[in-house]
Amino acid sequence: MNAHYNRLMTIPLFTQHYPRHSNAFNQLVRSQVEQALIEDVGAGDLTAQLISSDQQAQATIISREPAMICGQDWLNACFLQIDPQAQIKWHVAEGESVIANQILCEISGQARALLTAERTALNFIQTLSATATETKRYVDAIQGLPSAVLDTRKTIPGLRLAQKYAVSVGGGLNQRLALYDGILIKENHIATAGSIAAALQSAFALHANVSIQIEVENITQLEEALLAGATSILLDNFTLEQMHEAVRINEHRAILEASGNVSLATIRAIAATGVDRISIGSLTKHIHAIDLSMRIKMH
């Protein structure tokens, strides 16, 4: 395998573009939280006005089920954007697995602020923890095999980059972050271009310095793509038998990525075929929010 192949196999794209705690990462978190608070709070929290403005309180966030915790930066920002003086003490690390009824963090600050930020903060961390937890299940399912688990663009609108981050926390890698981040030539692109070779030729000519992947639906198309110089090929809904054949034909010339109808029950058999990557839409679209709760005590 050449250096180009290794580079594409191992770089999780979110962390390449948004290293945690970098200016880009912090701005991403800040902007997403701002939009979420505008959506929920608007002109003001009417119910929180029942509480005295100078009342202080302490809140505890607790897990109600086992999970991998992800999204601490988003939770912190929710409370700090409303009460910059709030104090947040975490008892678990980002990416740490927890059990039911475990204390995750304690927050001290203005009672109004804690009550106002509660729902938005929990929404973020429940959703991102769900994505990280689901990703870890798939990563664990193929432990010992060389395939990598990847996400897709099937994300919650407005939370694309946050969910991509959660996948990386769960041990997965990212497919391209968005349409601007790489080329994926699919069936309709091929039909419009006229052929696999024509589509690839245009892509290589226009964008020599970005990742270019082409989707194929059968072995014949795979052979056409390899002949046309493809270096990254998506095997769309291939059977296990077809995947084995694809790996044999490929001989490490291109990165092979399996996609379509992947589940926890099937992923290990898919990885055992020798494909390099397995992309799974359910990591971000079929998630069940982790059950967390916040309990507050007045000072």
BELURMO-V596751 format. One line per field, one symbol per residue. ss: DSSP state (H for helix, E for strand, - for the rest). phi: phi as a letter, one per 40 degrees, with the letter a starting at -180 (. if undefined). Layout:
# BELURMO-V596751
ss = ???
phi = ???
This chain:
# BELURMO-V596751
ss = --HHHHHHHH--HHHHH-----HHHHHHHHHHHHHHHHHHH-----HHHH-----EEEEEEEE---EE---HHHHHHHHHHH----EEEE------EE----EEEEEEEEHHHHHHHHHHHHHHHHHHHHHHHHHHHHHHH------EEE---------HHHHHHHHHH---E-----HHH-EEE-HHHHHHH--HHHHHHHHHHH-----EEEEE--HHHHHHHHH----EEEEE---HHHHHHHHHHH----EEEEE-------HHHHH-----EEE--HHHH------EEEEEEE-
phi = .ccccccccbcccccccbddgcdccccdcccccdcccccccfcicccccccdcbcbabbbbbcbacaccahdcccdcdccccbcccbbbcbbcdgccbbcgcccabbbicddcccccdccccdccccccccccccccccccbdgbccbcbcbccbcdgbdccccccccccgcbbcdcaccbibbcbdcccccchacccccdcccccbcbbcbbbcbbacdcdccccccgcbabcccfccdcccdccccccfgcbcbbcahfcbccbccccccchccabcbccdbbbcbdccbabbbbcc
